[in-house]
Amino acid sequence: MKQQFKLEGHPHIALCDLLKLTGIVESGGRAKQVISAGLVQRNGQAETRKTAKLIAGDCIDFEGQIIDIID
């Protein structure tokens, strides 16, 4: 499944917040668990920083669910 997340004028969004807001995980705590475990990829590489600042152009992949960050 592929979706887009629009920043709506904000410069960035934290990775854990993105996973929660898009409904990919059920809670912020679960988001932090999967990120810490190295299960989330940012632009093709594992991202383990829970509050990594995602900007337009970033692509997040978690268990085949892909999110493109757009302006």
CHARMM internal coordinates of N, CA and C (Angstrom, degrees):
IC EDIT
DIST 1 N 1 CA 1.4514
DIST 1 CA 1 C 1.5261
ANGL 1 N 1 CA 1 C 108.93
DIST 1 C 2 N 1.3053
ANGL 1 CA 1 C 2 N 116.01
DIHE 1 N 1 CA 1 C 2 N 134.30
DIST 2 N 2 CA 1.4598
ANGL 1 C 2 N 2 CA 121.21
DIHE 1 CA 1 C 2 N 2 CA -178.98
DIST 2 CA 2 C 1.5198
ANGL 2 N 2 CA 2 C 108.83
DIHE 1 C 2 N 2 CA 2 C -122.67
DIST 2 C 3 N 1.3315
ANGL 2 CA 2 C 3 N 115.74
DIHE 2 N 2 CA 2 C 3 N 136.44
DIST 3 N 3 CA 1.4581
ANGL 2 C 3 N 3 CA 120.13
DIHE 2 CA 2 C 3 N 3 CA 177.36
DIST 3 CA 3 C 1.5266
ANGL 3 N 3 CA 3 C 109.79
DIHE 2 C 3 N 3 CA 3 C -143.81
DIST 3 C 4 N 1.3067
ANGL 3 CA 3 C 4 N 115.00
DIHE 3 N 3 CA 3 C 4 N 167.58
DIST 4 N 4 CA 1.4530
ANGL 3 C 4 N 4 CA 121.07
DIHE 3 CA 3 C 4 N 4 CA 177.55
DIST 4 CA 4 C 1.5200
ANGL 4 N 4 CA 4 C 109.19
DIHE 3 C 4 N 4 CA 4 C -116.39
DIST 4 C 5 N 1.3370
ANGL 4 CA 4 C 5 N 115.30
DIHE 4 N 4 CA 4 C 5 N 146.38
DIST 5 N 5 CA 1.4520
ANGL 4 C 5 N 5 CA 121.11
DIHE 4 CA 4 C 5 N 5 CA 175.17
DIST 5 CA 5 C 1.5114
ANGL 5 N 5 CA 5 C 107.39
DIHE 4 C 5 N 5 CA 5 C -122.12
DIST 5 C 6 N 1.3199
ANGL 5 CA 5 C 6 N 116.43
DIHE 5 N 5 CA 5 C 6 N 122.17
DIST 6 N 6 CA 1.4640
ANGL 5 C 6 N 6 CA 121.68
DIHE 5 CA 5 C 6 N 6 CA -177.97
DIST 6 CA 6 C 1.5269
ANGL 6 N 6 CA 6 C 109.75
DIHE 5 C 6 N 6 CA 6 C -93.71
DIST 6 C 7 N 1.3249
ANGL 6 CA 6 C 7 N 116.13
DIHE 6 N 6 CA 6 C 7 N 129.67
DIST 7 N 7 CA 1.4643
ANGL 6 C 7 N 7 CA 121.61
DIHE 6 CA 6 C 7 N 7 CA -179.59
DIST 7 CA 7 C 1.5254
ANGL 7 N 7 CA 7 C 113.12
DIHE 6 C 7 N 7 CA 7 C -71.37
DIST 7 C 8 N 1.3094
ANGL 7 CA 7 C 8 N 117.58
DIHE 7 N 7 CA 7 C 8 N -19.24
DIST 8 N 8 CA 1.4585
ANGL 7 C 8 N 8 CA 123.44
DIHE 7 CA 7 C 8 N 8 CA 177.38
DIST 8 CA 8 C 1.5309
ANGL 8 N 8 CA 8 C 113.82
DIHE 7 C 8 N 8 CA 8 C 48.59
DIST 8 C 9 N 1.3184
ANGL 8 CA 8 C 9 N 115.45
DIHE 8 N 8 CA 8 C 9 N 52.22
DIST 9 N 9 CA 1.4593
ANGL 8 C 9 N 9 CA 120.76
DIHE 8 CA 8 C 9 N 9 CA 175.14
DIST 9 CA 9 C 1.5146
ANGL 9 N 9 CA 9 C 115.32
DIHE 8 C 9 N 9 CA 9 C 88.32
DIST 9 C 10 N 1.3187
ANGL 9 CA 9 C 10 N 117.99
DIHE 9 N 9 CA 9 C 10 N -10.35
DIST 10 N 10 CA 1.4654
ANGL 9 C 10 N 10 CA 120.63
DIHE 9 CA 9 C 10 N 10 CA 177.92
DIST 10 CA 10 C 1.5343
ANGL 10 N 10 CA 10 C 108.46
DIHE 9 C 10 N 10 CA 10 C -84.48
DIST 10 C 11 N 1.3312
ANGL 10 CA 10 C 11 N 117.85
DIHE 10 N 10 CA 10 C 11 N 147.46
DIST 11 N 11 CA 1.4702
ANGL 10 C 11 N 11 CA 119.17
DIHE 10 CA 10 C 11 N 11 CA -178.70
DIST 11 CA 11 C 1.5237
ANGL 11 N 11 CA 11 C 114.14
DIHE 10 C 11 N 11 CA 11 C -73.65
DIST 11 C 12 N 1.3342
ANGL 11 CA 11 C 12 N 117.31
DIHE 11 N 11 CA 11 C 12 N -24.92
DIST 12 N 12 CA 1.4692
ANGL 11 C 12 N 12 CA 120.11
DIHE 11 CA 11 C 12 N 12 CA -177.15
DIST 12 CA 12 C 1.5265
ANGL 12 N 12 CA 12 C 110.09
DIHE 11 C 12 N 12 CA 12 C -163.55
DIST 12 C 13 N 1.3417
ANGL 12 CA 12 C 13 N 115.12
DIHE 12 N 12 CA 12 C 13 N 173.37
DIST 13 N 13 CA 1.4656
ANGL 12 C 13 N 13 CA 122.22
DIHE 12 CA 12 C 13 N 13 CA 173.66
DIST 13 CA 13 C 1.5226
ANGL 13 N 13 CA 13 C 107.16
DIHE 12 C 13 N 13 CA 13 C -142.66
DIST 13 C 14 N 1.3274
ANGL 13 CA 13 C 14 N 116.86
DIHE 13 N 13 CA 13 C 14 N 143.80
DIST 14 N 14 CA 1.4649
ANGL 13 C 14 N 14 CA 121.14
DIHE 13 CA 13 C 14 N 14 CA 177.85
DIST 14 CA 14 C 1.5244
ANGL 14 N 14 CA 14 C 109.32
DIHE 13 C 14 N 14 CA 14 C -72.40
DIST 14 C 15 N 1.3181
ANGL 14 CA 14 C 15 N 116.21
DIHE 14 N 14 CA 14 C 15 N 142.73
DIST 15 N 15 CA 1.4617
ANGL 14 C 15 N 15 CA 121.55
DIHE 14 CA 14 C 15 N 15 CA -177.61
DIST 15 CA 15 C 1.5251
ANGL 15 N 15 CA 15 C 111.71
DIHE 14 C 15 N 15 CA 15 C -56.72
DIST 15 C 16 N 1.3223
ANGL 15 CA 15 C 16 N 118.27
DIHE 15 N 15 CA 15 C 16 N -46.08
DIST 16 N 16 CA 1.4736
ANGL 15 C 16 N 16 CA 119.71
DIHE 15 CA 15 C 16 N 16 CA -178.44
DIST 16 CA 16 C 1.5297
ANGL 16 N 16 CA 16 C 110.96
DIHE 15 C 16 N 16 CA 16 C -63.08
DIST 16 C 17 N 1.3196
ANGL 16 CA 16 C 17 N 117.55
DIHE 16 N 16 CA 16 C 17 N -36.30
DIST 17 N 17 CA 1.4667
ANGL 16 C 17 N 17 CA 121.03
DIHE 16 CA 16 C 17 N 17 CA 178.29
DIST 17 CA 17 C 1.5284
ANGL 17 N 17 CA 17 C 110.72
DIHE 16 C 17 N 17 CA 17 C -67.57
DIST 17 C 18 N 1.3199
ANGL 17 CA 17 C 18 N 117.03
DIHE 17 N 17 CA 17 C 18 N -39.37
DIST 18 N 18 CA 1.4609
ANGL 17 C 18 N 18 CA 121.03
DIHE 17 CA 17 C 18 N 18 CA 179.62
DIST 18 CA 18 C 1.5286
ANGL 18 N 18 CA 18 C 111.29
DIHE 17 C 18 N 18 CA 18 C -60.91
DIST 18 C 19 N 1.3220
ANGL 18 CA 18 C 19 N 116.75
DIHE 18 N 18 CA 18 C 19 N -46.36
DIST 19 N 19 CA 1.4616
ANGL 18 C 19 N 19 CA 119.97
DIHE 18 CA 18 C 19 N 19 CA -178.45
DIST 19 CA 19 C 1.5248
ANGL 19 N 19 CA 19 C 111.13
DIHE 18 C 19 N 19 CA 19 C -62.42
DIST 19 C 20 N 1.3197
ANGL 19 CA 19 C 20 N 116.13
DIHE 19 N 19 CA 19 C 20 N -37.58
DIST 20 N 20 CA 1.4671
ANGL 19 C 20 N 20 CA 120.22
DIHE 19 CA 19 C 20 N 20 CA 179.82
DIST 20 CA 20 C 1.5303
ANGL 20 N 20 CA 20 C 111.34
DIHE 19 C 20 N 20 CA 20 C -72.76
DIST 20 C 21 N 1.3261
ANGL 20 CA 20 C 21 N 117.32
DIHE 20 N 20 CA 20 C 21 N -46.60
DIST 21 N 21 CA 1.4674
ANGL 20 C 21 N 21 CA 121.34
DIHE 20 CA 20 C 21 N 21 CA -177.04
DIST 21 CA 21 C 1.5329
ANGL 21 N 21 CA 21 C 113.19
DIHE 20 C 21 N 21 CA 21 C -65.21
DIST 21 C 22 N 1.3141
ANGL 21 CA 21 C 22 N 116.74
DIHE 21 N 21 CA 21 C 22 N -32.16
DIST 22 N 22 CA 1.4635
ANGL 21 C 22 N 22 CA 119.62
DIHE 21 CA 21 C 22 N 22 CA -179.93
DIST 22 CA 22 C 1.5248
ANGL 22 N 22 CA 22 C 112.13
DIHE 21 C 22 N 22 CA 22 C -84.18
DIST 22 C 23 N 1.3352
ANGL 22 CA 22 C 23 N 117.51
DIHE 22 N 22 CA 22 C 23 N -6.07
DIST 23 N 23 CA 1.4476
ANGL 22 C 23 N 23 CA 121.27
DIHE 22 CA 22 C 23 N 23 CA 177.85
DIST 23 CA 23 C 1.5255
ANGL 23 N 23 CA 23 C 114.67
DIHE 22 C 23 N 23 CA 23 C 80.45
DIST 23 C 24 N 1.3149
ANGL 23 CA 23 C 24 N 116.68
DIHE 23 N 23 CA 23 C 24 N 10.92
DIST 24 N 24 CA 1.4610
ANGL 23 C 24 N 24 CA 120.12
DIHE 23 CA 23 C 24 N 24 CA 179.44
DIST 24 CA 24 C 1.5291
ANGL 24 N 24 CA 24 C 110.64
DIHE 23 C 24 N 24 CA 24 C -68.77
DIST 24 C 25 N 1.3193
ANGL 24 CA 24 C 25 N 116.48
DIHE 24 N 24 CA 24 C 25 N -34.11
DIST 25 N 25 CA 1.4748
ANGL 24 C 25 N 25 CA 121.95
DIHE 24 CA 24 C 25 N 25 CA 173.07
DIST 25 CA 25 C 1.5233
ANGL 25 N 25 CA 25 C 107.51
DIHE 24 C 25 N 25 CA 25 C -123.51
DIST 25 C 26 N 1.3278
ANGL 25 CA 25 C 26 N 115.82
DIHE 25 N 25 CA 25 C 26 N 158.40
DIST 26 N 26 CA 1.4588
ANGL 25 C 26 N 26 CA 120.06
DIHE 25 CA 25 C 26 N 26 CA -174.03
DIST 26 CA 26 C 1.5272
ANGL 26 N 26 CA 26 C 114.26
DIHE 25 C 26 N 26 CA 26 C -83.39
DIST 26 C 27 N 1.3404
ANGL 26 CA 26 C 27 N 117.67
DIHE 26 N 26 CA 26 C 27 N -16.70
DIST 27 N 27 CA 1.4654
ANGL 26 C 27 N 27 CA 119.09
DIHE 26 CA 26 C 27 N 27 CA -178.70
DIST 27 CA 27 C 1.5236
ANGL 27 N 27 CA 27 C 111.00
DIHE 26 C 27 N 27 CA 27 C -154.75
DIST 27 C 28 N 1.3254
ANGL 27 CA 27 C 28 N 114.61
DIHE 27 N 27 CA 27 C 28 N 165.68
DIST 28 N 28 CA 1.4577
ANGL 27 C 28 N 28 CA 120.13
DIHE 27 CA 27 C 28 N 28 CA 177.12
DIST 28 CA 28 C 1.5178
ANGL 28 N 28 CA 28 C 111.50
DIHE 27 C 28 N 28 CA 28 C -64.94
DIST 28 C 29 N 1.3296
ANGL 28 CA 28 C 29 N 116.05
DIHE 28 N 28 CA 28 C 29 N -35.07
DIST 29 N 29 CA 1.4593
ANGL 28 C 29 N 29 CA 120.18
DIHE 28 CA 28 C 29 N 29 CA 178.21
DIST 29 CA 29 C 1.5128
ANGL 29 N 29 CA 29 C 112.07
DIHE 28 C 29 N 29 CA 29 C -63.73
DIST 29 C 30 N 1.3147
ANGL 29 CA 29 C 30 N 116.15
DIHE 29 N 29 CA 29 C 30 N -42.41
DIST 30 N 30 CA 1.4707
ANGL 29 C 30 N 30 CA 121.12
DIHE 29 CA 29 C 30 N 30 CA 177.80
DIST 30 CA 30 C 1.5243
ANGL 30 N 30 CA 30 C 110.34
DIHE 29 C 30 N 30 CA 30 C -65.53
DIST 30 C 31 N 1.3318
ANGL 30 CA 30 C 31 N 116.60
DIHE 30 N 30 CA 30 C 31 N -38.54
DIST 31 N 31 CA 1.4668
ANGL 30 C 31 N 31 CA 120.60
DIHE 30 CA 30 C 31 N 31 CA 177.82
DIST 31 CA 31 C 1.5289
ANGL 31 N 31 CA 31 C 109.72
DIHE 30 C 31 N 31 CA 31 C -59.29
DIST 31 C 32 N 1.3106
ANGL 31 CA 31 C 32 N 116.73
DIHE 31 N 31 CA 31 C 32 N -45.79
DIST 32 N 32 CA 1.4635
ANGL 31 C 32 N 32 CA 120.83
DIHE 31 CA 31 C 32 N 32 CA -179.34
DIST 32 CA 32 C 1.5242
ANGL 32 N 32 CA 32 C 111.40
DIHE 31 C 32 N 32 CA 32 C -63.80
DIST 32 C 33 N 1.3332
ANGL 32 CA 32 C 33 N 117.37
DIHE 32 N 32 CA 32 C 33 N -36.07
DIST 33 N 33 CA 1.4638
ANGL 32 C 33 N 33 CA 121.00
DIHE 32 CA 32 C 33 N 33 CA 178.53
DIST 33 CA 33 C 1.5291
ANGL 33 N 33 CA 33 C 111.64
DIHE 32 C 33 N 33 CA 33 C -63.92
DIST 33 C 34 N 1.3274
ANGL 33 CA 33 C 34 N 116.66
DIHE 33 N 33 CA 33 C 34 N -48.70
DIST 34 N 34 CA 1.4710
ANGL 33 C 34 N 34 CA 119.12
DIHE 33 CA 33 C 34 N 34 CA -176.68
DIST 34 CA 34 C 1.5193
ANGL 34 N 34 CA 34 C 111.44
DIHE 33 C 34 N 34 CA 34 C -69.58
DIST 34 C 35 N 1.3254
ANGL 34 CA 34 C 35 N 116.70
DIHE 34 N 34 CA 34 C 35 N -32.27
DIST 35 N 35 CA 1.4694
ANGL 34 C 35 N 35 CA 119.91
DIHE 34 CA 34 C 35 N 35 CA 177.74
DIST 35 CA 35 C 1.5255
ANGL 35 N 35 CA 35 C 109.39
DIHE 34 C 35 N 35 CA 35 C -68.31
DIST 35 C 36 N 1.3381
ANGL 35 CA 35 C 36 N 117.16
DIHE 35 N 35 CA 35 C 36 N -48.00
DIST 36 N 36 CA 1.4737
ANGL 35 C 36 N 36 CA 121.37
DIHE 35 CA 35 C 36 N 36 CA 179.88
DIST 36 CA 36 C 1.5198
ANGL 36 N 36 CA 36 C 112.04
DIHE 35 C 36 N 36 CA 36 C -59.50
DIST 36 C 37 N 1.3217
ANGL 36 CA 36 C 37 N 116.25
DIHE 36 N 36 CA 36 C 37 N -33.88
DIST 37 N 37 CA 1.4638
ANGL 36 C 37 N 37 CA 121.16
DIHE 36 CA 36 C 37 N 37 CA -179.44
DIST 37 CA 37 C 1.5288
ANGL 37 N 37 CA 37 C 112.58
DIHE 36 C 37 N 37 CA 37 C -76.18
DIST 37 C 38 N 1.3327
ANGL 37 CA 37 C 38 N 117.80
DIHE 37 N 37 CA 37 C 38 N -5.07
DIST 38 N 38 CA 1.4611
ANGL 37 C 38 N 38 CA 121.49
DIHE 37 CA 37 C 38 N 38 CA 179.06
DIST 38 CA 38 C 1.5114
ANGL 38 N 38 CA 38 C 113.76
DIHE 37 C 38 N 38 CA 38 C 78.36
DIST 38 C 39 N 1.3294
ANGL 38 CA 38 C 39 N 117.15
DIHE 38 N 38 CA 38 C 39 N 22.44
DIST 39 N 39 CA 1.4640
ANGL 38 C 39 N 39 CA 121.02
DIHE 38 CA 38 C 39 N 39 CA -176.99
DIST 39 CA 39 C 1.5271
ANGL 39 N 39 CA 39 C 113.88
DIHE 38 C 39 N 39 CA 39 C -87.79
DIST 39 C 40 N 1.3231
ANGL 39 CA 39 C 40 N 116.88
DIHE 39 N 39 CA 39 C 40 N -6.63
DIST 40 N 40 CA 1.4619
ANGL 39 C 40 N 40 CA 121.43
DIHE 39 CA 39 C 40 N 40 CA -178.09
DIST 40 CA 40 C 1.5233
ANGL 40 N 40 CA 40 C 108.93
DIHE 39 C 40 N 40 CA 40 C -107.62
DIST 40 C 41 N 1.3248
ANGL 40 CA 40 C 41 N 115.91
DIHE 40 N 40 CA 40 C 41 N 133.01
DIST 41 N 41 CA 1.4585
ANGL 40 C 41 N 41 CA 120.43
DIHE 40 CA 40 C 41 N 41 CA 177.65
DIST 41 CA 41 C 1.5163
ANGL 41 N 41 CA 41 C 110.45
DIHE 40 C 41 N 41 CA 41 C -109.45
DIST 41 C 42 N 1.3117
ANGL 41 CA 41 C 42 N 114.47
DIHE 41 N 41 CA 41 C 42 N 139.02
DIST 42 N 42 CA 1.4624
ANGL 41 C 42 N 42 CA 122.06
DIHE 41 CA 41 C 42 N 42 CA 174.86
DIST 42 CA 42 C 1.5237
ANGL 42 N 42 CA 42 C 106.86
DIHE 41 C 42 N 42 CA 42 C -117.93
DIST 42 C 43 N 1.3024
ANGL 42 CA 42 C 43 N 115.80
DIHE 42 N 42 CA 42 C 43 N 118.35
DIST 43 N 43 CA 1.4624
ANGL 42 C 43 N 43 CA 121.73
DIHE 42 CA 42 C 43 N 43 CA -179.79
DIST 43 CA 43 C 1.5318
ANGL 43 N 43 CA 43 C 111.96
DIHE 42 C 43 N 43 CA 43 C 51.86
DIST 43 C 44 N 1.3421
ANGL 43 CA 43 C 44 N 115.99
DIHE 43 N 43 CA 43 C 44 N 39.85
DIST 44 N 44 CA 1.4506
ANGL 43 C 44 N 44 CA 121.18
DIHE 43 CA 43 C 44 N 44 CA 175.35
DIST 44 CA 44 C 1.5195
ANGL 44 N 44 CA 44 C 116.49
DIHE 43 C 44 N 44 CA 44 C 87.52
DIST 44 C 45 N 1.3350
ANGL 44 CA 44 C 45 N 118.07
DIHE 44 N 44 CA 44 C 45 N -0.22
DIST 45 N 45 CA 1.4608
ANGL 44 C 45 N 45 CA 121.05
DIHE 44 CA 44 C 45 N 45 CA 179.76
DIST 45 CA 45 C 1.5216
ANGL 45 N 45 CA 45 C 110.00
DIHE 44 C 45 N 45 CA 45 C -127.01
DIST 45 C 46 N 1.3318
ANGL 45 CA 45 C 46 N 116.34
DIHE 45 N 45 CA 45 C 46 N 146.01
DIST 46 N 46 CA 1.4590
ANGL 45 C 46 N 46 CA 120.57
DIHE 45 CA 45 C 46 N 46 CA 179.68
DIST 46 CA 46 C 1.5257
ANGL 46 N 46 CA 46 C 110.19
DIHE 45 C 46 N 46 CA 46 C -58.96
DIST 46 C 47 N 1.3264
ANGL 46 CA 46 C 47 N 115.75
DIHE 46 N 46 CA 46 C 47 N 134.75
DIST 47 N 47 CA 1.4745
ANGL 46 C 47 N 47 CA 121.64
DIHE 46 CA 46 C 47 N 47 CA 178.28
DIST 47 CA 47 C 1.5282
ANGL 47 N 47 CA 47 C 107.48
DIHE 46 C 47 N 47 CA 47 C -118.50
DIST 47 C 48 N 1.3103
ANGL 47 CA 47 C 48 N 117.00
DIHE 47 N 47 CA 47 C 48 N 117.90
DIST 48 N 48 CA 1.4654
ANGL 47 C 48 N 48 CA 121.12
DIHE 47 CA 47 C 48 N 48 CA -177.38
DIST 48 CA 48 C 1.5274
ANGL 48 N 48 CA 48 C 112.73
DIHE 47 C 48 N 48 CA 48 C -110.75
DIST 48 C 49 N 1.3216
ANGL 48 CA 48 C 49 N 117.58
DIHE 48 N 48 CA 48 C 49 N 3.33
DIST 49 N 49 CA 1.4698
ANGL 48 C 49 N 49 CA 120.44
DIHE 48 CA 48 C 49 N 49 CA 176.73
DIST 49 CA 49 C 1.5239
ANGL 49 N 49 CA 49 C 108.15
DIHE 48 C 49 N 49 CA 49 C -87.95
DIST 49 C 50 N 1.3114
ANGL 49 CA 49 C 50 N 116.14
DIHE 49 N 49 CA 49 C 50 N 114.78
DIST 50 N 50 CA 1.4674
ANGL 49 C 50 N 50 CA 121.51
DIHE 49 CA 49 C 50 N 50 CA -175.13
DIST 50 CA 50 C 1.5249
ANGL 50 N 50 CA 50 C 112.49
DIHE 49 C 50 N 50 CA 50 C -59.97
DIST 50 C 51 N 1.3167
ANGL 50 CA 50 C 51 N 117.04
DIHE 50 N 50 CA 50 C 51 N -37.88
DIST 51 N 51 CA 1.4664
ANGL 50 C 51 N 51 CA 120.37
DIHE 50 CA 50 C 51 N 51 CA -176.94
DIST 51 CA 51 C 1.5299
ANGL 51 N 51 CA 51 C 111.84
DIHE 50 C 51 N 51 CA 51 C -107.15
DIST 51 C 52 N 1.3279
ANGL 51 CA 51 C 52 N 116.18
DIHE 51 N 51 CA 51 C 52 N 28.39
DIST 52 N 52 CA 1.4646
ANGL 51 C 52 N 52 CA 119.74
DIHE 51 CA 51 C 52 N 52 CA 176.25
DIST 52 CA 52 C 1.5232
ANGL 52 N 52 CA 52 C 108.62
DIHE 51 C 52 N 52 CA 52 C -53.88
DIST 52 C 53 N 1.3153
ANGL 52 CA 52 C 53 N 116.90
DIHE 52 N 52 CA 52 C 53 N 132.89
DIST 53 N 53 CA 1.4634
ANGL 52 C 53 N 53 CA 121.61
DIHE 52 CA 52 C 53 N 53 CA -177.95
DIST 53 CA 53 C 1.5189
ANGL 53 N 53 CA 53 C 109.77
DIHE 52 C 53 N 53 CA 53 C -83.30
DIST 53 C 54 N 1.3113
ANGL 53 CA 53 C 54 N 115.49
DIHE 53 N 53 CA 53 C 54 N 111.78
DIST 54 N 54 CA 1.4584
ANGL 53 C 54 N 54 CA 121.51
DIHE 53 CA 53 C 54 N 54 CA 179.48
DIST 54 CA 54 C 1.5127
ANGL 54 N 54 CA 54 C 109.57
DIHE 53 C 54 N 54 CA 54 C -89.80
DIST 54 C 55 N 1.3274
ANGL 54 CA 54 C 55 N 115.49
DIHE 54 N 54 CA 54 C 55 N 136.62
DIST 55 N 55 CA 1.4585
ANGL 54 C 55 N 55 CA 121.05
DIHE 54 CA 54 C 55 N 55 CA -179.33
DIST 55 CA 55 C 1.5263
ANGL 55 N 55 CA 55 C 109.41
DIHE 54 C 55 N 55 CA 55 C -122.61
DIST 55 C 56 N 1.3246
ANGL 55 CA 55 C 56 N 115.30
DIHE 55 N 55 CA 55 C 56 N 169.30
DIST 56 N 56 CA 1.4677
ANGL 55 C 56 N 56 CA 120.27
DIHE 55 CA 55 C 56 N 56 CA 177.81
DIST 56 CA 56 C 1.5239
ANGL 56 N 56 CA 56 C 109.45
DIHE 55 C 56 N 56 CA 56 C -54.88
DIST 56 C 57 N 1.3249
ANGL 56 CA 56 C 57 N 115.73
DIHE 56 N 56 CA 56 C 57 N 135.09
DIST 57 N 57 CA 1.4545
ANGL 56 C 57 N 57 CA 121.75
DIHE 56 CA 56 C 57 N 57 CA -179.05
DIST 57 CA 57 C 1.5182
ANGL 57 N 57 CA 57 C 112.87
DIHE 56 C 57 N 57 CA 57 C 102.09
DIST 57 C 58 N 1.3379
ANGL 57 CA 57 C 58 N 117.42
DIHE 57 N 57 CA 57 C 58 N -17.61
DIST 58 N 58 CA 1.4617
ANGL 57 C 58 N 58 CA 120.34
DIHE 57 CA 57 C 58 N 58 CA 177.40
DIST 58 CA 58 C 1.5260
ANGL 58 N 58 CA 58 C 109.77
DIHE 57 C 58 N 58 CA 58 C -72.87
DIST 58 C 59 N 1.3282
ANGL 58 CA 58 C 59 N 115.55
DIHE 58 N 58 CA 58 C 59 N 151.14
DIST 59 N 59 CA 1.4572
ANGL 58 C 59 N 59 CA 122.21
DIHE 58 CA 58 C 59 N 59 CA 177.82
DIST 59 CA 59 C 1.5265
ANGL 59 N 59 CA 59 C 107.85
DIHE 58 C 59 N 59 CA 59 C -129.11
DIST 59 C 60 N 1.3198
ANGL 59 CA 59 C 60 N 116.60
DIHE 59 N 59 CA 59 C 60 N 124.15
DIST 60 N 60 CA 1.4602
ANGL 59 C 60 N 60 CA 123.05
DIHE 59 CA 59 C 60 N 60 CA -178.37
DIST 60 CA 60 C 1.5244
ANGL 60 N 60 CA 60 C 108.87
DIHE 59 C 60 N 60 CA 60 C -109.15
DIST 60 C 61 N 1.3331
ANGL 60 CA 60 C 61 N 115.79
DIHE 60 N 60 CA 60 C 61 N 137.00
DIST 61 N 61 CA 1.4626
ANGL 60 C 61 N 61 CA 121.65
DIHE 60 CA 60 C 61 N 61 CA 179.07
DIST 61 CA 61 C 1.5274
ANGL 61 N 61 CA 61 C 108.68
DIHE 60 C 61 N 61 CA 61 C -130.75
DIST 61 C 62 N 1.3241
ANGL 61 CA 61 C 62 N 115.88
DIHE 61 N 61 CA 61 C 62 N 123.04
DIST 62 N 62 CA 1.4598
ANGL 61 C 62 N 62 CA 121.92
DIHE 61 CA 61 C 62 N 62 CA 175.15
DIST 62 CA 62 C 1.5194
ANGL 62 N 62 CA 62 C 108.12
DIHE 61 C 62 N 62 CA 62 C -136.33
DIST 62 C 63 N 1.3156
ANGL 62 CA 62 C 63 N 115.88
DIHE 62 N 62 CA 62 C 63 N 113.59
DIST 63 N 63 CA 1.4609
ANGL 62 C 63 N 63 CA 122.72
DIHE 62 CA 62 C 63 N 63 CA 178.84
DIST 63 CA 63 C 1.5324
ANGL 63 N 63 CA 63 C 112.71
DIHE 62 C 63 N 63 CA 63 C 51.20
DIST 63 C 64 N 1.3275
ANGL 63 CA 63 C 64 N 116.49
DIHE 63 N 63 CA 63 C 64 N 43.09
DIST 64 N 64 CA 1.4544
ANGL 63 C 64 N 64 CA 120.93
DIHE 63 CA 63 C 64 N 64 CA 177.68
DIST 64 CA 64 C 1.5178
ANGL 64 N 64 CA 64 C 115.28
DIHE 63 C 64 N 64 CA 64 C 82.26
DIST 64 C 65 N 1.3188
ANGL 64 CA 64 C 65 N 116.61
DIHE 64 N 64 CA 64 C 65 N -3.86
DIST 65 N 65 CA 1.4605
ANGL 64 C 65 N 65 CA 120.37
DIHE 64 CA 64 C 65 N 65 CA 175.91
DIST 65 CA 65 C 1.5266
ANGL 65 N 65 CA 65 C 107.10
DIHE 64 C 65 N 65 CA 65 C -93.94
DIST 65 C 66 N 1.3057
ANGL 65 CA 65 C 66 N 115.88
DIHE 65 N 65 CA 65 C 66 N 118.99
DIST 66 N 66 CA 1.4610
ANGL 65 C 66 N 66 CA 121.66
DIHE 65 CA 65 C 66 N 66 CA -173.87
DIST 66 CA 66 C 1.5172
ANGL 66 N 66 CA 66 C 109.93
DIHE 65 C 66 N 66 CA 66 C -109.82
DIST 66 C 67 N 1.3323
ANGL 66 CA 66 C 67 N 115.10
DIHE 66 N 66 CA 66 C 67 N 134.59
DIST 67 N 67 CA 1.4612
ANGL 66 C 67 N 67 CA 121.32
DIHE 66 CA 66 C 67 N 67 CA 177.74
DIST 67 CA 67 C 1.5077
ANGL 67 N 67 CA 67 C 108.35
DIHE 66 C 67 N 67 CA 67 C -124.39
DIST 67 C 68 N 1.3203
ANGL 67 CA 67 C 68 N 116.77
DIHE 67 N 67 CA 67 C 68 N 121.51
DIST 68 N 68 CA 1.4709
ANGL 67 C 68 N 68 CA 122.48
DIHE 67 CA 67 C 68 N 68 CA 173.98
DIST 68 CA 68 C 1.5272
ANGL 68 N 68 CA 68 C 107.22
DIHE 67 C 68 N 68 CA 68 C -95.99
DIST 68 C 69 N 1.3223
ANGL 68 CA 68 C 69 N 115.88
DIHE 68 N 68 CA 68 C 69 N 129.42
DIST 69 N 69 CA 1.4711
ANGL 68 C 69 N 69 CA 121.19
DIHE 68 CA 68 C 69 N 69 CA 178.14
DIST 69 CA 69 C 1.5237
ANGL 69 N 69 CA 69 C 107.15
DIHE 68 C 69 N 69 CA 69 C -90.02
DIST 69 C 70 N 1.3372
ANGL 69 CA 69 C 70 N 115.66
DIHE 69 N 69 CA 69 C 70 N 125.88
DIST 70 N 70 CA 1.4648
ANGL 69 C 70 N 70 CA 120.09
DIHE 69 CA 69 C 70 N 70 CA 179.74
DIST 70 CA 70 C 1.5212
ANGL 70 N 70 CA 70 C 109.75
DIHE 69 C 70 N 70 CA 70 C -124.99
DIST 70 C 71 N 1.3316
ANGL 70 CA 70 C 71 N 114.79
DIHE 70 N 70 CA 70 C 71 N 161.09
DIST 71 N 71 CA 1.4765
ANGL 70 C 71 N 71 CA 121.32
DIHE 70 CA 70 C 71 N 71 CA 179.68
DIST 71 CA 71 C 1.4904
ANGL 71 N 71 CA 71 C 112.31
DIHE 70 C 71 N 71 CA 71 C -69.54
END
COOR INIT
IC SEED 1 N 1 CA 1 C
IC BUILD
